[in-house]
Amino acid sequence: MKNRRKKRTESEKPAPIEIRNHANGRLDEIVAHSANVHLEQMDSNYWWMGIEIQGRYFHVRFSSVKGIRVTVDEDTPEGVTRHAPRDSDA
């Protein structure tokens, strides 16, 4: 039996990195497709994660004071782009 998996169009392809928060702003999940990941603890309640996906470089910072908070920056030829995490559907 042949695999009849439908090929995704560009608009259907997932984002290279998805950071999802709960409605209260706390981290729900991070999803990176076909990525190299480096996670490093920088302090007792602070972590840095570097993600490389198809020549794109993301810097994710986590802090935990009252729940985990996250910020995401992407290095681009034009400079640094800040990405806002989205609320989780879950």
VOVORO-267640 format. One record per residue: residue in three letters; x, y, z of N, C-alpha, C, O in turn. Coordinates in Angstrom, 3 decimals, padded with zeros to 6 digits. Atoms other than C-alpha are relative to their C-alpha. Layout:
residues N
+--------+----------+----------+----------+----------+----------+----------+----------+----------+----------+----------+----------+----------+
: residu :     n_px :     n_py :     n_pz :    ca_px :    ca_py :    ca_pz :     c_px :     c_py :     c_pz :     o_px :     o_py :     o_pz :
+--------+----------+----------+----------+----------+----------+----------+----------+----------+----------+----------+----------+----------+
:    ALA :        X :        Y :        Z :        X :        Y :        Z :        X :        Y :        Z :        X :        Y :        Z :
...
+--------+----------+----------+----------+----------+----------+----------+----------+----------+----------+----------+----------+----------+
//
This chain:
residues 90
+--------+----------+----------+----------+----------+----------+----------+----------+----------+----------+----------+----------+----------+
: residu :     n_px :     n_py :     n_pz :    ca_px :    ca_py :    ca_pz :     c_px :     c_py :     c_pz :     o_px :     o_py :     o_pz :
+--------+----------+----------+----------+----------+----------+----------+----------+----------+----------+----------+----------+----------+
:    MET :  000.838 : -001.181 :  000.000 :  000.000 :  000.000 :  000.000 :  000.882 :  001.243 :  000.000 :  001.819 :  001.337 :  000.793 :
:    LYS : -000.785 : -001.218 :  000.118 :  001.381 :  003.399 : -000.983 : -000.344 :  000.984 :  001.113 : -001.470 :  001.038 :  001.607 :
:    ASN :  000.210 : -001.065 : -000.970 :  001.845 :  006.225 :  001.475 : -000.683 :  001.157 : -000.719 : -000.093 :  001.754 : -001.620 :
:    ARG :  000.771 : -001.046 :  000.677 : -000.811 :  008.746 :  000.452 :  000.002 :  001.304 :  000.795 : -000.980 :  002.046 :  000.810 :
:    ARG : -000.132 : -001.208 : -000.805 :  000.421 :  011.510 :  002.695 :  000.008 :  001.223 : -000.907 :  000.801 :  001.303 : -001.845 :
:    LYS :  000.108 : -001.216 :  000.798 : -000.554 :  014.890 :  001.271 :  001.179 :  000.922 :  000.277 :  001.547 :  001.140 :  001.431 :
:    LYS : -001.103 : -000.951 : -000.139 :  002.313 :  017.298 :  000.635 : -000.571 :  001.342 :  000.474 : -001.594 :  001.801 : -000.034 :
:    ARG :  000.465 : -001.284 : -000.535 :  001.936 :  020.537 :  002.606 :  000.375 :  001.144 : -000.927 :  001.448 :  001.142 : -001.531 :
:    THR : -000.323 : -001.218 :  000.733 :  001.743 :  023.875 :  000.838 :  000.807 :  000.896 :  000.922 :  000.890 :  000.632 :  002.122 :
:    GLU : -000.807 : -000.917 : -000.818 :  003.955 :  026.744 :  002.038 : -000.806 :  000.546 :  001.172 : -000.286 :  000.630 :  002.284 :
:    SER :  000.805 : -000.591 : -001.076 :  001.074 :  028.257 :  004.059 : -000.385 : -001.032 :  001.055 : -000.728 : -000.657 :  002.176 :
:    GLU :  000.346 :  001.050 : -000.955 :  000.390 :  024.878 :  005.737 :  001.196 : -000.482 :  000.804 :  001.021 : -001.167 :  001.812 :
:    LYS : -001.191 :  000.460 : -000.701 :  003.990 :  024.278 :  006.819 :  000.096 :  000.675 :  001.369 : -000.224 :  001.856 :  001.505 :
:    PRO : -000.110 : -000.615 : -001.325 :  004.636 :  024.818 :  010.527 :  001.121 :  001.031 :  000.038 :  002.074 :  000.960 : -000.738 :
:    ALA : -001.070 : -000.971 : -000.206 :  006.701 :  027.769 :  011.678 :  001.235 : -000.756 :  000.465 :  001.101 : -001.803 :  001.097 :
:    PRO : -001.195 :  000.732 : -000.409 :  010.339 :  026.781 :  012.257 :  000.114 : -000.136 :  001.515 :  000.641 : -001.131 :  002.014 :
:    ILE :  000.007 :  000.075 : -001.463 :  009.960 :  027.554 :  015.958 : -001.306 :  000.597 :  000.498 : -001.733 :  001.661 :  000.052 :
:    GLU :  001.244 : -000.474 : -000.603 :  006.791 :  027.920 :  017.986 :  000.183 :  000.023 :  001.513 :  000.535 : -000.988 :  002.120 :
:    ILE : -000.024 : -000.157 : -001.449 :  006.757 :  029.252 :  021.543 : -001.436 :  000.318 :  000.399 : -001.999 :  001.325 : -000.030 :
:    ARG :  001.404 : -000.193 : -000.381 :  003.337 :  028.909 :  023.135 : -000.099 :  000.219 :  001.499 :  000.505 : -000.504 :  002.291 :
:    ASN :  000.243 : -000.321 : -001.402 :  002.228 :  030.453 :  026.407 : -001.448 : -000.287 :  000.353 : -002.323 : -000.298 : -000.513 :
:    HIS :  001.362 :  000.043 : -000.509 : -000.822 :  029.893 :  028.547 : -000.525 :  001.434 :  000.021 :  000.250 :  002.378 : -000.129 :
:    ALA :  000.609 : -001.335 : -000.021 : -003.245 :  032.830 :  028.772 :  000.606 :  000.885 :  001.086 :  000.610 :  002.108 :  000.948 :
:    ASN : -000.594 : -000.785 : -001.080 : -001.532 :  033.901 :  032.020 :  001.451 :  000.390 : -000.291 :  002.109 :  000.996 :  000.554 :
:    GLY : -001.349 : -000.375 :  000.389 :  001.772 :  034.321 :  030.144 :  001.066 : -001.023 :  000.340 :  002.224 : -000.846 : -000.039 :
:    ARG : -000.971 :  001.038 : -000.365 :  003.455 :  031.206 :  031.547 :  000.238 : -000.941 : -001.167 : -000.662 : -001.194 : -001.967 :
:    LEU : -000.402 :  000.867 :  001.101 :  005.300 :  028.887 :  029.188 : -000.819 : -001.280 : -000.039 : -001.005 : -001.936 :  000.986 :
:    ASP :  000.698 :  001.263 :  000.217 :  003.293 :  025.987 :  027.743 :  000.925 : -000.979 : -000.718 :  001.163 : -002.082 : -000.227 :
:    GLU : -000.871 :  000.902 :  000.738 :  005.619 :  024.511 :  025.111 :  000.843 :  000.743 : -001.021 :  000.514 :  001.851 : -001.445 :
:    ILE : -000.859 : -000.481 :  001.078 :  008.424 :  025.092 :  022.628 :  000.112 : -001.131 : -001.005 :  000.429 : -002.262 : -000.637 :
:    VAL : -000.097 :  000.993 :  001.063 :  008.372 :  023.266 :  019.291 :  000.935 :  000.552 : -001.060 :  000.713 :  001.648 : -001.575 :
:    ALA : -000.941 : -000.394 :  001.055 :  011.304 :  023.457 :  016.839 :  000.114 : -001.172 : -000.969 :  000.385 : -002.301 : -000.559 :
:    HIS : -000.027 :  001.037 :  001.023 :  011.238 :  021.522 :  013.561 :  001.368 : -000.037 : -000.676 :  001.873 :  001.000 : -001.105 :
:    SER : -001.296 :  000.205 :  000.660 :  014.508 :  020.094 :  012.127 :  001.038 :  001.007 :  000.489 :  001.583 :  001.776 : -000.302 :
:    ALA : -000.826 : -001.037 : -000.610 :  016.642 :  022.131 :  014.521 :  001.193 : -000.578 :  000.758 :  001.179 : -001.728 :  001.197 :
:    ASN : -001.085 :  000.236 : -000.938 :  019.955 :  022.154 :  016.358 : -000.275 :  000.877 :  001.207 : -000.533 :  002.072 :  001.065 :
:    VAL :  000.380 : -000.720 : -001.215 :  019.354 :  023.161 :  019.972 :  001.129 : -000.079 :  001.026 :  001.748 : -001.127 :  001.208 :
:    HIS : -000.972 : -000.072 : -001.103 :  021.711 :  024.285 :  022.769 : -000.706 :  000.696 :  001.157 : -001.077 :  001.865 :  001.049 :
:    LEU :  000.634 : -000.550 : -001.194 :  020.183 :  024.812 :  026.233 :  001.047 :  000.086 :  001.098 :  001.762 : -000.881 :  001.365 :
:    GLU : -001.011 : -000.195 : -001.038 :  022.328 :  026.262 :  029.006 : -000.584 :  000.794 :  001.166 : -001.226 :  001.824 :  000.965 :
:    GLN :  000.426 : -000.734 : -001.190 :  021.547 :  027.303 :  032.585 :  001.029 :  001.079 :  000.288 :  002.217 :  000.789 :  000.432 :
:    MET : -000.897 : -001.130 : -000.206 :  023.020 :  030.758 :  033.163 :  000.044 :  000.435 :  001.462 :  001.041 :  000.996 :  001.915 :
:    ASP :  000.110 : -000.376 : -001.405 :  021.878 :  031.312 :  036.767 : -001.021 : -000.945 :  000.632 : -001.568 : -001.807 : -000.057 :
:    SER :  000.892 :  000.931 : -000.683 :  019.703 :  029.581 :  039.364 : -001.431 :  000.021 : -000.555 : -002.134 : -000.986 : -000.475 :
:    ASN :  001.353 : -000.061 :  000.565 :  016.486 :  030.791 :  037.688 : -000.006 :  000.651 : -001.398 : -000.957 :  001.339 : -001.769 :
:    TYR : -000.108 : -000.603 :  001.328 :  017.676 :  031.811 :  034.194 :  000.703 : -000.962 : -000.953 :  001.775 : -001.479 : -000.638 :
:    TRP : -000.558 :  000.894 :  001.010 :  018.331 :  029.712 :  031.058 :  000.029 :  000.711 : -001.336 : -000.786 :  001.592 : -001.608 :
:    TRP : -000.120 : -000.488 :  001.374 :  019.433 :  030.516 :  027.516 : -000.053 : -001.208 : -000.929 :  000.544 : -002.245 : -000.639 :
:    MET :  000.043 :  001.058 :  001.000 :  018.623 :  028.384 :  024.471 :  000.285 :  000.608 : -001.361 : -000.360 :  001.577 : -001.761 :
:    GLY : -000.270 : -000.380 :  001.373 :  020.145 :  028.803 :  021.022 : -000.606 : -001.044 : -000.917 : -000.434 : -002.243 : -000.698 :
:    ILE :  000.627 :  000.918 :  000.955 :  018.202 :  027.289 :  018.122 :  000.410 :  000.429 : -001.401 :  000.248 :  001.589 : -001.778 :
:    GLU : -000.375 : -000.256 :  001.394 :  019.521 :  027.025 :  014.557 : -000.890 : -000.862 : -000.876 : -000.925 : -002.084 : -000.733 :
:    ILE :  000.908 :  000.687 :  000.910 :  016.999 :  026.127 :  011.855 :  000.230 :  000.539 : -001.398 : -000.061 :  001.704 : -001.666 :
:    GLN : -000.196 : -000.355 :  001.405 :  017.937 :  026.202 :  008.168 :  000.674 :  001.364 : -000.163 :  000.210 :  002.206 : -000.932 :
:    GLY : -000.752 : -001.247 :  000.112 :  020.456 :  029.021 :  008.621 : -000.586 :  001.172 :  000.768 : -000.043 :  002.275 :  000.700 :
:    ARG :  000.595 : -001.052 : -000.837 :  018.191 :  031.042 :  010.950 :  000.400 : -000.284 :  001.445 :  000.430 : -001.438 :  001.872 :
:    TYR : -000.491 :  000.144 : -001.373 :  019.389 :  031.679 :  014.520 : -000.937 :  000.708 :  000.975 : -001.204 :  001.902 :  000.846 :
:    PHE :  000.910 : -000.530 : -001.013 :  017.049 :  032.159 :  017.483 :  000.669 : -000.090 :  001.363 :  001.382 : -001.050 :  001.652 :
:    HIS : -000.490 : -000.033 : -001.375 :  017.972 :  033.111 :  021.059 : -001.223 :  000.064 :  000.902 : -001.996 :  001.021 :  000.850 :
:    VAL :  001.158 :  000.090 : -000.885 :  015.423 :  032.063 :  023.671 :  000.508 :  000.131 :  001.425 :  001.441 : -000.567 :  001.824 :
:    ARG : -000.378 : -000.203 : -001.391 :  015.699 :  033.286 :  027.250 : -001.177 : -000.359 :  000.905 : -002.309 :  000.057 :  000.660 :
:    PHE :  001.011 :  000.418 : -000.962 :  013.787 :  031.737 :  030.159 :  000.367 :  000.546 :  001.366 :  001.541 :  000.585 :  001.737 :
:    SER : -000.223 : -000.348 : -001.402 :  013.377 :  033.047 :  033.662 : -001.165 : -000.554 :  000.807 : -002.288 : -000.654 :  000.313 :
:    SER :  001.065 :  000.551 : -000.842 :  011.428 :  031.587 :  036.546 :  000.030 :  000.681 :  001.354 :  000.905 :  000.427 :  002.181 :
:    VAL :  000.196 : -000.609 : -001.310 :  010.307 :  033.731 :  039.412 : -001.338 : -000.502 :  000.515 : -001.403 : -001.144 :  001.564 :
:    LYS :  001.338 :  000.547 : -000.285 :  006.571 :  032.969 :  039.483 : -000.478 : -000.654 : -001.291 : -001.291 : -000.078 : -002.014 :
:    GLY :  000.286 :  000.665 :  001.264 :  006.300 :  030.469 :  036.638 :  001.083 :  000.349 : -000.997 :  001.862 :  001.275 : -000.774 :
:    ILE : -001.039 : -000.219 :  001.003 :  008.477 :  030.305 :  033.547 : -000.467 :  001.037 : -001.017 : -001.543 :  000.915 : -001.601 :
:    ARG :  000.235 : -001.028 :  001.020 :  008.598 :  033.384 :  031.312 :  001.041 : -000.178 : -001.095 :  002.139 : -000.671 : -000.835 :
:    VAL : -000.911 :  000.226 :  001.116 :  010.211 :  033.377 :  027.881 : -000.007 :  001.190 : -000.952 : -001.050 :  001.806 : -001.172 :
:    THR : -000.108 : -000.979 :  001.081 :  011.486 :  035.873 :  025.278 :  000.795 : -000.654 : -001.123 :  001.650 : -001.504 : -000.875 :
:    VAL : -000.649 :  000.586 :  001.169 :  012.641 :  035.037 :  021.737 :  000.471 :  001.099 : -000.935 : -000.315 :  001.961 : -001.327 :
:    ASP : -000.567 : -000.911 :  000.993 :  014.959 :  037.025 :  019.447 :  000.575 : -000.831 : -001.130 :  001.064 : -001.938 : -000.905 :
:    GLU : -000.593 :  000.652 :  001.165 :  016.070 :  036.072 :  015.931 :  001.043 :  000.922 : -000.601 :  000.773 :  002.097 : -000.850 :
:    ASP : -001.030 : -000.756 :  000.721 :  019.346 :  037.212 :  014.373 : -000.360 : -000.007 : -001.474 : -000.532 : -001.074 : -002.064 :
:    THR :  000.275 : -000.115 :  001.428 :  018.594 :  038.504 :  010.864 :  001.039 :  000.927 : -000.612 :  001.718 :  001.653 :  000.114 :
:    PRO : -000.935 : -000.939 :  000.630 :  020.708 :  040.360 :  008.288 : -000.319 :  001.459 :  000.332 :  000.576 :  002.304 :  000.334 :
:    GLU :  000.419 : -001.371 : -000.321 :  018.706 :  043.486 :  009.219 :  000.213 :  000.361 :  001.464 :  000.077 :  001.525 :  001.839 :
:    GLY : -000.162 : -000.242 : -001.432 :  019.415 :  043.105 :  012.947 : -000.700 : -001.084 :  000.791 : -000.787 : -002.227 :  000.342 :
:    VAL :  000.673 :  000.964 : -000.872 :  017.547 :  041.403 :  015.772 : -001.503 :  000.237 : -000.069 : -001.973 :  001.371 :  000.025 :
:    THR :  001.458 : -000.067 :  000.042 :  013.840 :  040.618 :  015.497 : -000.552 : -000.679 :  001.239 : -000.193 : -001.822 :  001.522 :
:    ARG :  000.635 :  000.574 : -001.185 :  011.783 :  040.043 :  018.669 : -001.281 : -000.703 : -000.438 : -002.090 : -000.131 : -001.169 :
:    HIS :  001.195 :  000.773 :  000.306 :  009.126 :  037.329 :  018.371 : -000.835 : -000.119 :  001.274 : -000.310 : -000.423 :  002.346 :
:    ALA :  000.890 :  000.108 : -001.153 :  006.116 :  037.341 :  020.672 : -000.569 : -001.410 :  000.062 : -001.139 : -001.886 : -000.920 :
:    PRO :  000.638 :  001.299 : -000.152 :  005.054 :  033.950 :  022.034 : -001.514 :  000.150 : -000.109 : -002.065 :  001.202 :  000.216 :
:    ARG :  001.450 : -000.063 :  000.109 :  001.422 :  033.109 :  021.357 : -000.625 : -000.823 :  001.108 :  000.002 : -001.728 :  001.659 :
:    ASP :  000.711 :  000.780 : -001.014 : -001.166 :  031.834 :  023.801 : -000.293 : -001.384 : -000.540 : -000.610 : -001.542 : -001.719 :
:    SER :  000.258 :  001.366 :  000.391 : -001.612 :  028.081 :  023.726 : -001.483 : -000.216 : -000.203 : -002.306 :  000.404 :  000.470 :
:    ASP :  001.399 :  000.354 :  000.211 : -004.836 :  026.632 :  022.388 : -000.455 : -001.009 :  001.031 : -001.650 : -001.260 :  001.187 :
:    ALA :  000.337 :  001.052 : -000.974 : -004.670 :  023.997 :  025.091 : -000.428 :  000.601 :  001.317 : -000.748 : -000.129 :  002.254 :
+--------+----------+----------+----------+----------+----------+----------+----------+----------+----------+----------+----------+----------+
//
